[in-house]
Amino acid sequence: MGHRFSPLGNTLRAIVLSTPFAQAMALPACSQEVGNPPCSDAGRVVALPSGYRYDGGSLQCQGLCPKGFFCSADSCPLCSDDGVLSVQCGYPPCIGGRRPSGLRSTPKVSGSRPVAQFWRQMSHLEAASVIAFDVLRRELRAHGAPRGLIDRARRAAADEVRHARITAQLCRANGGRCARASVSAPKRVRALDAVARENSVEGCVRETYGALVSLWQARHAGDARTRHAMRLIAVDEVSHADLAWSVASWAEPRLGGSARRRIDAARRRALAELVESTEQPIPAECVTVAGLPHPVVARKLAERMGAMLSLG
């Protein structure tokens, strides 16, 4: 990639380079059990109305899915369960982005291509991350953190402004519309253990995995514009993951033993939820165009990340 990464970045890059590329594998078959990703609603199987005629297009059945879901019929054809036809409704994969407390979900735009809905969700998360890093900067300062950590949080917020703009452009390029982030950010400075717990879950787990997926997209996206954008974003996301682990190294030793154990348990639960969420079916074009890892690959990436960072 032409960039000199930190030790964490080199670890993530090694995971990407050592994980087999399995894009050609068939996406998971329809299932009544879709899983419950920690950052979104569960997938759903929706029964089709009596007499409904389906011509094989994913956009045709978009209106059958609940608000906030997309119809993933392109990757998961109609199923028959006891003679009842149904369609799989999924949710844009939840990857990357430090979610602030009080983040509200963004609705889908009916009729949008799944890849446009993915970029819409990503743009929303990147914009929300601006607020998350502003809150982190303010709370680090209030708790007497080193100036270097405070400055890195400020730079990370500026990075996320740029990421939100880039992902919004990708959303529009694929026929979608952007969504503003709606966040009810905490008005008061939280206790250090609350700050450290959120950093553990959102930074050490989610952001680190987000950096890993960004590196994967930069290498495997079928769209050249996406590959270029993700090369730029991946460098920043690795830096944000580094920041999360640096904050953890500063904050957690300042807490009592019981608080540290709760934070460690929260980090392990977050990894387990992340691994489980990778099994959710995703539209084929999100794999081929946007370069998202196939669910089988995504699980391997998450598990290897946990093993190499001693999270599991």
Secondary structure, DSSP 8 states (H G I E B T S, - for coil): ------HHHHHHHHHHHHS---TTS------S-----TTS---EEEE--TT----S-TTTTGGGS-TT-EE-TTTS--EEETTEEEEEEE-----S----TTEE-----TT--HHHHHHHHHHHHHHHHHHHHHHHHHHHHHTT--HHHHHHHHHHHHHHHHHHHHHHHHHHHTT------EE---SS---HHHHHHHIIIIIIIIIHHHHHHHHHHHHH-SSHHHHHHHHHHHHHHHHHHHHHHHHHHHHGGGS-HHHHHHHHHHHHHHHHHHHHHTTS---HHHHHTS----HHHHHHHHHHHHHHTT--
